[in-house]
Amino acid sequence: MTHSPLTEPASMTTPPLSDPNSMTTTAPSALTRPNATGAPLSDERIAAVHESFTRQGLMGTLGAQLSALSRGEATIHVPLSDRVTQQHGFFHGGVIGAIADTACGYAALSIVPDGKAGLTAEYKINLMSPADGELLVAVGRVLKPGRTLIVCQAEVFVEKAGARKLCAVALMTLCVVDTLSAI
């Protein structure tokens, strides 16, 4: 089934948040799924990424959830709340940038060798429309893996009344580094 990157029915989304007022992650075994870029991730890698996400202080503050993970791709959701809006009631641009960055970071982490991590070197984001909705969804994908640099792209969607609309696109470069601490 194909779908437009601009609008996608809510039925194409990942499962709803279990607790929209706190950071949660889907059980590690539920995060894996094979995709066109290779075999499913190992249980150890999924558990490491799951544990790493739970240590993300900002993601906890935002009420974010790591909802899908596969080799080269990660999806993060943030539900609408007063703590993530700007003065007009839309999702704040800083929240959009933060989850785009994090989705790309975990997409990169899914492909680097053990003992390595991806550290954001730079990113550019285009905010294409107001993020007016109930749920913000960032899908980070590795575009070009490398030994020292990884290029990723994030698409950020906003969901409202069962419809999904593209509100931002980010392009990011990550440096492959020795793990700075336990992943």
Wavefront OBJ file of the C-alpha trace (Angstrom):
o trace
v 0.000 0.000 0.000
v 1.375 3.416 -0.869
v 0.462 6.694 0.730
v 1.256 10.329 0.259
v 3.958 11.722 2.559
v 1.760 14.786 3.074
v -1.384 13.158 4.407
v -1.761 9.725 5.906
v -4.846 8.241 7.553
v -4.641 7.768 11.311
v -5.023 4.014 10.749
v -1.425 4.081 9.445
v -0.119 5.393 12.746
v 1.536 3.408 15.477
v -0.420 2.450 18.612
v -1.690 5.250 20.867
v 0.233 6.414 23.906
v -0.365 4.452 27.069
v 0.192 7.452 29.337
v 0.183 10.822 27.566
v 1.297 12.677 30.714
v 4.616 10.912 31.155
v 7.391 9.560 28.977
v 6.797 5.959 28.051
v 8.268 3.579 25.585
v 6.742 0.629 23.871
v 7.997 -2.670 25.244
v 11.372 -3.431 23.640
v 10.115 -6.605 21.934
v 7.330 -4.623 20.253
v 9.724 -2.049 18.781
v 11.381 -4.242 16.207
v 10.109 -4.815 12.709
v 12.009 -5.731 9.581
v 12.218 -3.207 6.788
v 13.788 -2.922 3.375
v 17.185 -1.900 4.759
v 18.018 -5.179 6.435
v 17.330 -7.767 9.085
v 15.482 -6.945 12.289
v 17.507 -5.473 15.122
v 18.853 -7.798 17.785
v 17.038 -8.008 21.096
v 20.149 -6.568 22.759
v 20.197 -3.490 20.490
v 16.474 -2.912 20.991
v 16.857 -3.153 24.763
v 19.838 -0.753 24.703
v 17.941 1.810 22.627
v 14.862 1.421 24.839
v 16.945 2.004 27.973
v 18.749 4.969 26.396
v 15.460 6.629 25.499
v 14.219 6.355 29.083
v 17.278 8.401 30.169
v 16.410 11.305 27.822
v 15.402 14.036 30.264
v 13.985 16.331 27.590
v 11.895 13.552 26.052
v 10.470 12.866 29.523
v 9.620 16.533 29.961
v 7.838 16.551 26.603
v 5.890 13.353 27.354
v 7.478 11.668 24.338
v 7.261 7.987 23.413
v 9.621 5.935 21.260
v 6.953 3.988 19.425
v 8.747 2.206 16.571
v 12.293 1.153 15.827
v 13.825 -0.759 12.960
v 17.219 -0.787 11.274
v 17.748 2.788 10.088
v 14.390 4.164 11.262
v 12.855 5.424 14.513
v 9.486 6.987 15.324
v 8.702 9.252 18.277
v 5.297 10.594 19.361
v 4.484 13.596 21.557
v 0.891 14.196 22.692
v -0.505 17.718 22.895
v -0.280 19.294 26.340
v 0.199 22.774 27.757
v 3.922 22.086 28.260
v 4.619 21.641 24.504
v 2.642 24.501 22.947
v 3.443 28.022 21.892
v 1.229 31.072 22.474
v -1.268 30.160 19.716
v -1.830 26.628 20.993
v 0.211 24.873 18.286
v 3.102 22.537 19.056
v 6.169 24.712 19.666
v 8.873 24.741 16.971
v 11.445 23.768 19.593
v 9.500 20.589 20.326
v 9.342 19.802 16.615
v 13.114 20.247 16.307
v 13.818 18.218 19.447
v 11.843 15.164 18.375
v 13.188 15.359 14.815
v 16.728 15.365 16.237
v 15.976 12.500 18.606
v 14.238 10.361 15.971
v 17.247 10.745 13.666
v 19.618 10.010 16.546
v 17.916 6.715 17.325
v 17.663 5.814 13.641
v 21.459 6.286 13.484
v 21.998 4.365 16.731
v 20.146 1.427 15.190
v 22.868 0.991 12.540
v 26.177 1.871 14.235
v 28.434 -0.927 15.509
v 28.370 -1.923 19.172
v 30.343 0.533 21.285
v 29.555 3.438 18.940
v 26.917 6.156 18.967
v 25.707 8.935 16.709
v 26.152 12.492 17.957
v 24.374 15.321 16.129
v 26.839 17.609 14.335
v 24.259 19.813 12.604
v 20.722 19.936 11.383
v 18.465 22.095 9.277
v 14.725 22.080 9.701
v 11.945 23.476 7.528
v 8.756 24.241 9.446
v 6.221 23.900 6.643
v 2.906 24.486 8.399
v 1.610 25.146 11.905
v 1.631 21.990 14.011
v -2.043 22.243 14.939
v -3.266 18.903 16.253
v -3.415 16.359 19.042
v -0.268 14.329 18.346
v 3.150 15.129 16.902
v 4.953 12.244 15.156
v 8.599 12.325 14.035
v 9.944 9.601 11.755
v 13.739 9.620 11.494
v 15.434 7.683 8.677
v 19.053 7.067 7.781
v 19.682 8.316 4.249
v 23.435 7.626 4.048
v 25.291 5.507 6.600
v 29.027 5.951 6.935
v 31.973 5.041 9.151
v 32.401 8.611 10.431
v 29.270 10.500 9.334
v 25.623 9.474 9.035
v 23.078 11.590 7.145
v 19.469 11.320 8.304
v 16.144 12.886 7.462
v 13.150 13.384 9.713
v 9.597 13.995 8.655
v 7.423 15.460 11.379
v 3.662 15.034 11.120
v 0.813 16.427 13.159
v -2.336 14.373 13.623
v -5.735 15.983 14.053
v -9.188 14.422 13.801
v -7.837 11.245 12.228
v -5.742 12.969 9.546
v -1.961 13.192 9.391
v -0.292 16.272 7.885
v 3.395 16.908 7.224
v 4.444 19.980 9.214
v 8.271 19.844 9.123
v 11.231 18.178 7.427
v 14.748 18.067 8.877
v 18.081 17.025 7.382
v 20.762 16.040 9.853
v 24.389 14.967 9.996
v 25.575 12.830 12.898
v 29.179 11.966 13.791
v 29.931 8.362 14.684
v 31.692 8.467 18.047
v 32.824 6.026 20.697
v 29.967 5.627 23.128
v 30.194 8.569 25.526
v 28.449 6.583 28.262
v 26.396 3.437 28.358
v 24.001 3.618 25.426
l 1 2 3 4 5 6 7 8 9 10 11 12 13 14 15 16 17 18 19 20 21 22 23 24 25 26 27 28 29 30 31 32 33 34 35 36 37 38 39 40 41 42 43 44 45 46 47 48 49 50 51 52 53 54 55 56 57 58 59 60 61 62 63 64 65 66 67 68 69 70 71 72 73 74 75 76 77 78 79 80 81 82 83 84 85 86 87 88 89 90 91 92 93 94 95 96 97 98 99 100 101 102 103 104 105 106 107 108 109 110 111 112 113 114 115 116 117 118 119 120 121 122 123 124 125 126 127 128 129 130 131 132 133 134 135 136 137 138 139 140 141 142 143 144 145 146 147 148 149 150 151 152 153 154 155 156 157 158 159 160 161 162 163 164 165 166 167 168 169 170 171 172 173 174 175 176 177 178 179 180 181 182 183
